[in-house]
Amino acid sequence: MTARTRWLAAIAGTLLLLIVAAVHAVRSRPATGPSAQAVARWRPGGDLLVRDAATGRVASVRDGIRDAGGPACDRTYQSARTMICLRAVAGPAGPRTSMTLYDDKGQRLKEIRLPGVPSRARVSPSGRVVAWTRFTLGDTYASGKFSTRTSFYAIETGYLVTTMETIALYREGRRFTAPDLNYWGITFVDDNFFYATAGSGGRTWLIRGDTDQWRADAVAPDVECPSLSPDETRIAYKLKIGGRWYPAVLDLATGKVTRLADTEPFDDQIEWLDDDNVAYGREGGVWSVPADGTGGPRLIAAGASSPSRWKADPVAAR
């Protein structure tokens, strides 16, 4: 068995477990929580947005007080006046991902359903563009027929990219193509530029993309699920060590990698709480750790996942 075959087999096994879990979640999602009328009155706010494990609903957290009155989501994220909600739903041909958008008044704006299981979600700083990744079935190149799809949606224009697989990827100045090339884990710079992970042949790269030019360039190896710091100088990400992932930070200017002070593995897209601290979900809770490698992990929201720092509308804040 070649290294590539072993890698694809490992990916297939992991995704199979995720898809089985997602299908189970669709069938057994908690029925508890507020009524539809209460959800309509809920307003996203507080210092942090999370998914409450007990209800499966979005919760606002402020000063340790949690208001789990939001919509039911498997993953969520918020920026400016836009909140994205991913939810696994049953479909005749397999699980589908419902991507629903809400404004800062809790009003539903848009829903798009595409095949696959929810994975990652992000909103641009302006709140005008969203991106989400889902696991899908049906590709012949991967062992077990698993793959990922990453989509973009521009709220103001209604422009939808169902998969970014057609983007032109360049490594060391040369166009790179491969039948097993996948993209996942978007993090936005603005409405046009973004970072993401590209994976092929058992390797991953941090890429910087341009949606206007529909081009992406590899900028660093071995980076998964990137998250851009508020000052846009660093990338927090999942660093793979011995088959498990641990939180790390990459300095974009120097290339220096800092392993963060958490010895427990995790699988999430990290969120920056501020320039000095990051947060992520693991072991049924949301944890925070300093972004410079000092200190240690701190539980900031038990029974929660999918953290998103509350970010006000940059236009309204001026």
C-alpha positions as CSV (number, residue, x, y, z in Angstrom):
1,M,0.0,0.0,0.0
2,T,1.5,3.3,-1.1
3,A,1.6,6.4,1.2
4,R,-1.0,8.1,-0.9
5,T,-3.3,5.0,-0.7
6,R,-2.9,4.9,3.1
7,W,-3.7,8.6,3.3
8,L,-6.8,8.3,1.2
9,A,-7.9,5.2,3.2
10,A,-7.5,7.2,6.4
11,I,-9.5,10.1,5.0
12,A,-12.2,7.8,3.9
13,G,-12.5,6.1,7.3
14,T,-12.6,9.5,9.1
15,L,-15.3,10.9,6.7
16,L,-17.3,7.7,6.9
17,L,-17.5,8.2,10.7
18,L,-18.4,11.9,10.2
19,I,-21.2,11.1,7.7
20,V,-22.6,8.3,9.9
21,A,-22.6,10.7,12.9
22,A,-24.3,13.4,10.8
23,V,-27.0,11.1,9.6
24,H,-27.6,10.0,13.2
25,A,-27.7,13.7,14.2
26,V,-30.4,14.4,11.6
27,R,-32.5,11.6,13.0
28,S,-31.9,12.3,16.7
29,R,-31.5,16.1,16.9
30,P,-32.7,17.5,20.3
31,A,-36.3,18.6,20.2
32,T,-35.9,20.8,23.2
33,G,-35.5,24.5,22.9
34,P,-37.5,27.6,22.2
35,S,-40.6,27.7,20.0
36,A,-40.4,29.2,16.4
37,Q,-41.9,32.4,17.8
38,A,-39.2,32.6,20.4
39,V,-36.5,32.0,17.8
40,A,-37.9,34.9,15.7
41,R,-37.6,37.2,18.8
42,W,-34.0,36.0,19.5
43,R,-31.2,38.5,18.7
44,P,-27.6,37.4,18.2
45,G,-25.4,39.3,20.6
46,G,-23.1,38.9,23.6
47,D,-19.3,38.4,23.5
48,L,-19.4,34.9,21.9
49,L,-21.7,32.9,19.7
50,V,-21.7,29.1,20.1
51,R,-23.7,26.0,19.4
52,D,-25.4,24.9,22.6
53,A,-25.0,21.1,22.9
54,A,-28.0,20.6,25.1
55,T,-30.5,22.1,22.6
56,G,-28.5,22.1,19.3
57,R,-29.3,25.8,19.0
58,V,-27.2,28.9,18.6
59,A,-26.5,30.6,21.9
60,S,-25.2,34.1,22.7
61,V,-22.8,34.2,25.6
62,R,-22.1,37.4,27.7
63,D,-20.4,37.5,31.1
64,G,-20.9,33.7,31.4
65,I,-24.7,34.0,30.8
66,R,-25.9,31.9,27.9
67,D,-29.0,32.6,25.8
68,A,-29.6,29.5,23.7
69,G,-32.6,30.9,21.9
70,G,-31.2,30.9,18.4
71,P,-31.9,28.6,15.4
72,A,-31.0,24.9,15.4
73,C,-27.5,24.6,13.7
74,D,-24.7,22.0,13.5
75,R,-22.2,24.8,12.8
76,T,-22.5,28.5,13.0
77,Y,-20.5,31.7,12.5
78,Q,-21.2,35.4,12.7
79,S,-19.7,38.6,11.3
80,A,-21.1,42.1,11.0
81,R,-24.9,41.8,10.5
82,T,-24.8,38.2,9.1
83,M,-25.0,34.9,10.8
84,I,-24.5,31.6,8.9
85,C,-26.1,28.4,10.1
86,L,-25.3,25.0,8.7
87,R,-27.6,22.1,9.4
88,A,-27.6,18.4,8.3
89,V,-30.9,17.4,6.8
90,A,-32.1,14.1,5.3
91,G,-32.5,13.8,1.6
92,P,-33.6,11.0,-0.8
93,A,-30.1,10.6,-2.2
94,G,-28.3,11.0,1.2
95,P,-27.6,13.8,3.7
96,R,-27.7,17.4,2.6
97,T,-26.4,20.6,4.1
98,S,-28.9,23.4,4.7
99,M,-27.0,26.8,4.7
100,T,-29.3,29.4,6.2
101,L,-28.4,33.1,6.7
102,Y,-29.8,35.4,9.4
103,D,-29.4,39.1,10.0
104,D,-28.6,40.8,13.3
105,K,-32.3,40.9,14.1
106,G,-32.6,37.2,13.9
107,Q,-34.6,37.3,10.6
108,R,-34.0,34.6,8.1
109,L,-32.5,35.9,4.8
110,K,-31.7,32.9,2.6
111,E,-31.5,29.1,2.6
112,I,-29.5,27.0,0.1
113,R,-29.4,23.2,0.2
114,L,-26.5,21.3,-1.3
115,P,-25.5,17.6,-1.0
116,G,-23.1,16.7,1.8
117,V,-22.5,17.0,5.6
118,P,-21.8,20.3,7.3
119,S,-18.1,20.9,8.1
120,R,-16.9,24.5,8.2
121,A,-18.5,28.0,7.9
122,R,-17.2,31.5,7.7
123,V,-18.6,35.1,7.0
124,S,-16.5,37.9,5.5
125,P,-15.8,40.9,7.8
126,S,-18.4,43.0,6.0
127,G,-21.0,40.3,6.3
128,R,-21.7,40.4,2.6
129,V,-20.1,37.1,1.5
130,V,-20.2,33.6,3.2
131,A,-18.4,30.4,2.5
132,W,-19.0,26.9,3.8
133,T,-17.5,23.4,3.4
134,R,-19.3,20.1,3.4
135,F,-18.2,16.4,3.1
136,T,-19.8,14.8,0.0
137,L,-20.1,11.4,-1.6
138,G,-19.7,10.3,-5.2
139,D,-16.2,11.0,-6.4
140,T,-14.4,8.1,-8.0
141,Y,-10.8,9.3,-7.3
142,A,-10.8,8.8,-3.6
143,S,-10.9,5.5,-1.7
144,G,-14.4,5.2,-0.3
145,K,-15.7,7.8,-2.7
146,F,-15.4,10.7,-0.3
147,S,-14.6,14.4,-1.0
148,T,-15.2,17.9,0.2
149,R,-16.9,20.9,-1.5
150,T,-16.5,24.5,-0.5
151,S,-19.1,27.0,-1.7
152,F,-19.3,30.8,-1.8
153,Y,-22.4,33.0,-1.7
154,A,-22.6,36.8,-2.2
155,I,-25.6,38.1,-0.4
156,E,-26.1,41.4,-2.2
157,T,-25.8,40.0,-5.7
158,G,-27.1,36.4,-5.1
159,Y,-24.0,35.0,-6.9
160,L,-23.4,31.4,-5.9
161,V,-20.3,29.2,-6.4
162,T,-21.4,25.7,-5.4
163,T,-17.8,24.4,-5.5
164,M,-14.4,26.2,-5.8
165,E,-12.8,23.2,-7.5
166,T,-12.5,25.1,-10.8
167,I,-10.2,27.8,-9.2
168,A,-6.8,28.1,-10.8
169,L,-4.2,27.0,-8.2
170,Y,-0.5,27.9,-8.5
171,R,2.4,26.4,-6.5
172,E,5.8,28.1,-6.9
173,G,4.4,30.0,-9.8
174,R,3.2,27.0,-11.8
175,R,-0.3,25.9,-12.4
176,F,-1.1,22.8,-10.2
177,T,-3.8,20.3,-11.1
178,A,-4.7,16.9,-9.7
179,P,-7.7,14.7,-9.7
180,D,-7.8,14.4,-5.9
181,L,-7.4,18.2,-5.3
182,N,-9.8,19.4,-2.6
183,Y,-10.3,22.7,-0.8
184,W,-11.7,23.4,2.7
185,G,-11.7,25.8,5.6
186,I,-12.1,29.3,4.2
187,T,-11.1,32.3,6.2
188,F,-11.8,35.8,4.8
189,V,-9.5,38.8,4.4
190,D,-12.3,40.8,2.8
191,D,-15.1,40.2,0.3
192,N,-12.6,39.3,-2.4
193,F,-9.5,37.8,-0.8
194,F,-9.4,34.7,1.4
195,Y,-7.2,31.9,2.8
196,A,-8.1,28.2,2.7
197,T,-6.6,24.7,2.7
198,A,-5.8,22.8,-0.4
199,G,-5.1,19.1,-0.2
200,S,-3.7,16.6,-2.7
201,G,-1.6,13.4,-2.6
202,G,-1.5,13.3,1.2
203,R,-0.2,16.9,1.5
204,T,-1.9,20.1,2.4
205,W,-1.1,23.8,1.7
206,L,-2.3,27.1,2.9
207,I,-3.5,29.0,-0.1
208,R,-4.4,32.7,-0.6
209,G,-7.3,33.1,-3.1
210,D,-8.8,35.9,-5.1
211,T,-12.4,35.5,-6.1
212,D,-12.4,38.3,-8.7
213,Q,-9.5,36.7,-10.6
214,W,-10.6,33.2,-9.6
215,R,-7.0,32.3,-8.7
216,A,-5.2,30.9,-5.7
217,D,-1.6,30.7,-4.7
218,A,0.0,28.2,-2.3
219,V,1.8,30.2,0.4
220,A,2.8,27.6,3.1
221,P,2.8,23.8,3.5
222,D,1.0,21.6,6.1
223,V,-1.7,24.0,7.1
224,E,-5.3,22.9,7.7
225,C,-8.4,24.9,8.5
226,P,-6.8,28.4,8.7
227,S,-8.1,31.3,10.6
228,L,-6.8,34.8,10.0
229,S,-5.9,37.0,13.0
230,P,-7.7,40.3,13.4
231,D,-4.5,42.2,12.6
232,E,-4.1,40.0,9.4
233,T,-0.5,39.0,10.3
234,R,-1.0,35.4,11.5
235,I,-2.9,32.3,10.7
236,A,-4.2,30.0,13.5
237,Y,-4.6,26.4,12.2
238,K,-4.6,22.7,12.9
239,L,-1.1,21.3,13.0
240,K,-0.9,17.6,12.3
241,I,1.4,15.6,14.6
242,G,1.4,11.8,14.7
243,G,-2.0,11.6,13.0
244,R,-3.7,14.1,15.4
245,W,-4.2,17.8,15.2
246,Y,-3.1,20.5,17.7
247,P,-3.5,24.3,17.7
248,A,-0.7,26.3,16.1
249,V,-0.1,29.8,14.7
250,L,1.8,30.7,11.6
251,D,3.4,34.1,11.2
252,L,2.7,35.1,7.6
253,A,5.7,37.5,7.3
254,T,8.4,35.2,8.8
255,G,6.9,31.7,8.3
256,K,7.5,31.0,12.0
257,V,5.2,28.3,13.5
258,T,4.2,28.5,17.1
259,R,2.7,25.4,18.7
260,L,0.1,26.6,21.3
261,A,0.0,25.4,24.9
262,D,-2.6,22.8,24.6
263,T,-1.5,19.2,24.6
264,E,-5.0,17.7,23.8
265,P,-5.8,17.0,20.2
266,F,-8.8,18.7,18.5
267,D,-10.6,19.0,15.2
268,D,-12.1,22.4,14.6
269,Q,-11.6,25.7,12.8
270,I,-10.0,28.0,15.3
271,E,-11.6,31.4,16.1
272,W,-9.6,34.5,17.2
273,L,-11.1,36.1,20.3
274,D,-8.7,39.1,19.9
275,D,-5.2,39.6,18.7
276,D,-3.8,37.6,21.6
277,N,-6.2,34.7,22.2
278,V,-7.9,32.0,20.2
279,A,-10.8,29.6,20.8
280,Y,-11.9,26.2,19.4
281,G,-14.2,23.3,20.3
282,R,-12.9,20.1,21.8
283,E,-14.1,17.5,24.3
284,G,-17.7,18.9,24.3
285,G,-16.7,22.5,25.2
286,V,-15.1,25.7,23.8
287,W,-11.6,26.3,25.0
288,S,-9.3,29.3,24.8
289,V,-5.5,29.6,24.8
290,P,-3.0,32.4,24.2
291,A,-1.9,32.7,20.6
292,D,1.8,33.2,21.5
293,G,2.4,29.7,22.9
294,T,2.3,30.7,26.6
295,G,-0.2,29.9,29.3
296,G,-2.5,27.0,28.9
297,P,-6.1,26.1,27.8
298,R,-9.1,27.5,29.6
299,L,-12.7,26.3,29.3
300,I,-14.8,29.3,28.4
301,A,-18.1,27.5,27.4
302,A,-19.0,24.0,28.6
303,G,-21.4,22.0,26.5
304,A,-20.8,24.1,23.4
305,S,-19.0,24.1,20.1
306,S,-18.6,26.2,16.9
307,P,-17.3,29.4,18.6
308,S,-17.6,32.8,16.9
309,R,-16.4,36.0,18.4
310,W,-19.1,38.7,18.2
311,K,-18.0,41.2,15.6
312,A,-20.0,44.4,15.1
313,D,-20.9,45.8,11.7
314,P,-17.6,47.6,10.6
315,V,-19.7,50.2,8.7
316,A,-22.1,50.9,11.5
317,A,-19.3,51.1,14.0
318,R,-17.6,54.1,12.2
